[in-house]
Structures are given as structure tokens and as C-alpha cells.
Amino acid sequence: MDTVVASCGCPATLHLQLPPGAHAARHARQAMARMLTLEPARCPRAAAEDLVLIVSELVTNAVVH
């Protein structure tokens, strides 16, 4: 996966190159968390935490399967 799209009141797109293997989910999770902290008023903390978890799960599944 190389594209993450999250909408929390305003559209935002994050493009990043993920390393292959086990570290991909961590990098994706950290990048998503950084992006969501740029505008905390537009994305409630609970929603941001859910989005970070979803991205982590999706990337993990992509690596495993």
C-alpha cells in the first residue's frame, strides 16, 4: 500500500513509500499519526486513534497476505 486517504472534516492525502516486511505497519501508523496531529481541531482524538489502528491493520494484512 502506498496511499492513505483520511477525511476528518477536510480532505487530506498522504503518499509514502513503505518499507517491505514487518516494519511497514509501524511506518504507516507513525505517518498517519503525524498527519492527523497537524490539524487536531478537525479530527477528534478518538477518530484519529481509530484511523491509525485501521491503517496499521490494513498494512499488516497487505504484508501478511
C-alpha positions as CSV (number, residue, x, y, z in Angstrom):
1,M,0.0,0.0,0.0
2,D,1.4,3.4,-0.9
3,T,-1.5,5.7,-0.5
4,V,-3.6,6.6,2.6
5,V,-6.6,8.8,2.4
6,A,-8.4,10.0,5.6
7,S,-11.1,12.6,5.8
8,C,-11.8,14.3,9.1
9,G,-13.6,17.5,8.2
10,C,-11.2,18.3,5.4
11,P,-9.8,16.0,2.7
12,A,-6.2,15.0,3.1
13,T,-4.0,12.6,1.2
14,L,-0.8,11.1,2.4
15,H,1.6,9.4,0.0
16,L,4.5,7.5,1.3
17,Q,6.8,4.7,0.3
18,L,6.6,1.9,2.9
19,P,9.5,-0.5,3.6
20,P,8.8,-4.1,2.7
21,G,8.1,-6.5,5.5
22,A,7.4,-6.2,9.2
23,H,8.3,-2.5,9.6
24,A,5.7,-1.3,7.0
25,A,2.8,-1.2,9.5
26,R,4.9,0.8,12.0
27,H,5.9,3.3,9.4
28,A,2.3,3.7,8.1
29,R,1.0,4.1,11.7
30,Q,3.6,6.7,12.5
31,A,3.0,8.7,9.3
32,M,-0.8,8.6,9.8
33,A,-0.5,9.8,13.4
34,R,1.8,12.7,12.3
35,M,-0.6,13.7,9.6
36,L,-3.6,13.7,12.0
37,T,-1.8,15.8,14.6
38,L,-1.3,18.6,12.1
39,E,-5.0,19.7,12.4
40,P,-6.3,18.3,15.7
41,A,-9.4,20.5,15.8
42,R,-10.6,18.9,12.6
43,C,-10.2,15.3,13.7
44,P,-11.3,14.3,17.2
45,R,-8.8,12.2,19.1
46,A,-11.0,9.1,19.2
47,A,-11.4,9.2,15.4
48,A,-7.7,9.8,14.9
49,E,-6.8,6.8,17.1
50,D,-9.3,4.6,15.1
51,L,-7.8,5.8,11.8
52,V,-4.3,4.9,13.0
53,L,-5.4,1.5,14.0
54,I,-7.3,0.9,10.7
55,V,-4.2,1.9,8.7
56,S,-2.0,-0.4,10.8
57,E,-4.3,-3.3,10.3
58,L,-4.7,-2.7,6.6
59,V,-0.9,-2.5,6.0
60,T,-0.3,-5.6,8.2
61,N,-2.8,-7.6,6.2
62,A,-1.3,-6.4,3.0
63,V,2.2,-7.6,4.1
64,V,1.0,-10.9,5.5
65,H,-1.3,-11.8,2.7
